[in-house]
Amino acid sequence: MYIKECFYTSKREGESLRMYKFNGLAEDFEQALLNTDRVVATSIFRRYAEATEGFSHIERLVVNTLDQIGEKWERGIVSLAQVYMSGRICEELIDEYLPVAAVKRRESPRIAIAMLIDQHALGKRIVTSVLRAAGYNVIDFGQGLTSESLVEKTIESRIEILLISTLMYRSALKVRELRDRFERAGYPVKIIVGGAPFRLDEGLWERVGADAGSRKASDIFALLEKEVLS
């Protein structure tokens, strides 16, 4: 009995130590990104990649870190430039890592992301970086798009899941018009929305005809899996 208790205690301590090391590494990685220090960020990333097995661990490090940075931006703790550069550095690191680890980009489902009406593209940038860091191939349609032009781009690119980011409430309401245009065109596309209006009003995504709403960047993975399987 004593031996068994010691074994489980040792196991728990080992897991706690690994978690402590991961959290410490994640904090250092985040700070390097916020400092726009590519050298330090690359060093931490490579050390972590060498010490772990499987892409899921790398995905966890990058996605969690970008999620934290995104939340800090929303609270006014970090700047737009820091968020933008953090995403850029992470994408470059992932692009470097995938061929070495023999991990293929996920080409299916066909995913695109866009800003409907609004020009402020930071939220879109964070989600794009998080998805690309996880190995997804995402087409970026840009920002300031009308519902008409977005329907054309979506059909032309044969998109299956369309991610819409909005900053203003009036732009969020335009998703209803977008959905109606897709229905009139007879084009079946899943629409996942995100942005400030949908965080403030949890039921808004349903009222505008979207298939799902995302409150933060990392939520997108569960939503994508749900929409792909449905």
C-alpha positions in Angstrom: 0.0 0.0 0.0 2.8 2.4 0.9 4.7 1.6 -2.3 1.5 2.2 -4.3 0.9 5.6 -2.5 4.6 6.6 -3.2 4.2 5.7 -6.8 1.0 7.8 -7.3 2.6 10.7 -5.3 5.7 10.5 -7.4 3.6 10.4 -10.6 1.6 13.5 -9.5 4.8 15.3 -8.6 6.2 14.5 -12.0 3.1 15.8 -13.7 3.2 18.9 -11.6 6.9 19.5 -12.4 6.1 19.1 -16.2 3.2 21.5 -15.9 5.4 24.0 -13.9 8.1 23.8 -16.6 5.5 24.3 -19.4 4.0 27.3 -17.7 7.4 28.8 -17.1 8.4 28.2 -20.7 5.0 29.6 -22.0 5.5 32.8 -19.9 9.0 33.2 -21.4 7.7 32.5 -24.9 5.0 35.1 -24.4 7.4 37.7 -23.2 9.7 37.1 -26.1 6.9 37.6 -28.5 5.7 40.8 -26.8 9.3 42.1 -26.9 9.4 41.2 -30.7 12.5 39.2 -29.9 12.6 36.6 -32.7 15.9 35.1 -31.5 14.7 34.3 -28.0 11.2 33.2 -29.2 12.8 30.9 -31.8 15.2 29.5 -29.2 12.4 28.7 -26.8 10.2 27.2 -29.5 13.0 25.0 -30.8 13.9 23.7 -27.3 10.3 22.9 -26.6 9.8 21.2 -30.0 12.9 19.0 -29.3 11.8 18.1 -25.8 8.3 17.1 -26.7 6.8 14.6 -29.2 3.9 15.4 -31.5 2.6 18.5 -33.1 -0.2 18.8 -30.5 2.3 20.0 -27.8 3.6 22.7 -30.1 0.0 23.7 -31.0 -0.8 24.0 -27.3 2.2 26.3 -26.7 1.5 28.6 -29.6 -2.3 28.7 -29.4 -2.4 29.3 -25.6 0.2 32.0 -25.8 -1.6 33.9 -28.6 -4.8 33.5 -26.8 -3.3 35.1 -23.7 -1.9 37.9 -25.8 -5.2 38.5 -27.4 -7.0 38.7 -24.0 -4.3 41.2 -22.8 -4.9 43.4 -25.8 -8.7 43.4 -25.0 -7.8 44.6 -21.5 -5.6 47.3 -22.9 -2.4 45.8 -21.5 -0.6 45.2 -24.8 -0.5 47.2 -28.1 -1.9 46.4 -31.5 1.7 46.2 -32.9 2.6 43.6 -30.2 -0.3 41.4 -31.1 0.4 41.7 -34.8 4.1 40.9 -34.5 3.4 38.0 -32.1 1.1 36.4 -34.7 3.7 37.0 -37.5 6.5 35.4 -35.5 4.4 32.4 -34.5 3.3 31.8 -38.1 6.9 31.9 -39.3 8.0 29.4 -36.6 5.2 27.0 -37.5 6.0 27.3 -41.2 9.6 26.4 -40.3 8.5 23.5 -38.0 5.9 21.7 -40.1 8.2 20.4 -42.9 10.8 19.2 -40.3 8.2 17.4 -38.3 6.6 16.0 -41.5 3.3 17.5 -40.5 1.0 18.4 -43.4 -1.2 21.4 -43.6 -4.9 20.6 -43.1 -6.4 21.2 -46.5 -9.9 20.1 -45.5 -12.3 21.6 -44.8 -11.8 24.7 -47.0 -11.7 27.6 -44.6 -11.7 31.4 -45.2 -11.8 34.3 -42.8 -12.9 37.9 -43.4 -13.9 41.2 -41.8 -17.5 42.1 -42.7 -17.7 45.9 -43.3 -15.2 46.8 -40.6 -11.5 47.7 -41.3 -10.1 46.9 -37.9 -8.5 43.5 -38.6 -6.7 42.6 -35.3 -9.2 40.0 -34.1 -9.1 38.4 -37.5 -5.3 38.4 -37.4 -5.3 36.6 -34.1 -7.7 33.9 -35.2 -5.8 33.4 -38.5 -2.5 33.1 -36.7 -4.0 30.6 -34.2 -5.4 28.4 -37.0 -2.3 28.5 -39.1 -0.2 27.7 -36.0 -2.4 24.6 -35.6 -1.7 23.5 -39.2 -4.9 24.7 -40.8 -4.8 26.3 -44.3 -6.8 29.5 -44.0 -7.7 31.8 -46.9 -7.7 35.4 -45.8 -10.3 37.4 -47.8 -9.3 40.7 -46.1 -11.4 43.4 -44.4 -14.0 46.0 -45.3 -15.9 43.5 -47.4 -19.6 43.9 -48.3 -21.9 40.9 -48.0 -22.2 40.8 -51.8 -18.5 40.7 -52.4 -18.0 38.1 -49.6 -20.6 35.8 -51.2 -18.8 36.0 -54.5 -15.4 35.3 -53.0 -16.7 32.4 -50.9 -18.4 30.7 -53.9 -15.5 31.3 -56.2 -13.1 29.7 -53.7 -15.4 26.8 -52.9 -15.3 27.7 -49.1 -17.0 25.2 -46.8 -16.6 27.2 -43.5 -16.5 31.0 -43.4 -15.2 32.8 -40.4 -16.5 36.3 -39.9 -15.0 38.8 -37.5 -16.7 42.1 -36.7 -15.9 45.0 -34.4 -19.0 47.1 -34.6 -22.6 46.0 -33.7 -24.0 47.3 -37.0 -21.5 45.1 -38.9 -22.5 42.1 -36.8 -26.1 42.6 -37.9 -25.0 42.4 -41.5 -24.3 38.7 -41.1 -28.1 38.2 -41.4 -27.9 39.8 -44.9 -24.9 37.6 -45.7 -26.8 34.5 -44.7 -29.8 35.5 -46.8 -27.6 36.0 -49.9 -26.0 32.6 -49.5 -29.5 31.0 -49.2 -30.7 32.8 -52.4 -27.6 31.6 -54.2 -28.3 28.1 -53.0 -24.7 27.8 -51.6 -24.4 25.7 -48.4 -21.7 27.3 -46.2 -21.1 27.1 -42.5 -20.7 30.6 -40.9 -18.9 31.0 -37.6 -18.8 34.6 -36.2 -16.6 36.3 -33.6 -15.7 39.7 -32.3 -16.8 42.2 -29.6 -20.5 42.3 -30.5 -20.8 38.5 -30.1 -18.9 38.5 -26.8 -21.2 41.1 -25.4 -24.4 39.5 -26.6 -24.1 35.7 -26.4 -27.3 35.1 -28.4 -26.5 37.4 -31.2 -24.9 34.8 -33.4 -28.1 32.8 -33.6 -30.3 35.9 -34.3 -28.1 36.9 -37.3 -28.3 33.4 -38.8 -24.7 32.1 -38.1 -24.0 28.5 -37.3 -21.9 29.2 -34.3 -20.3 32.0 -32.3 -16.7 32.2 -30.9 -15.9 34.1 -27.8 -12.1 33.8 -28.0 -9.6 32.6 -30.5 -9.0 29.1 -29.1 -12.7 28.4 -29.1 -12.5 28.0 -32.9 -11.1 24.5 -32.7 -14.1 22.9 -31.0 -16.4 24.8 -33.2 -14.6 23.7 -36.4 -14.8 20.1 -35.3 -18.4 20.4 -34.5 -19.3 22.0 -37.8 -17.2 19.5 -39.8 -18.9 16.5 -38.1 -22.4 17.9 -38.3 
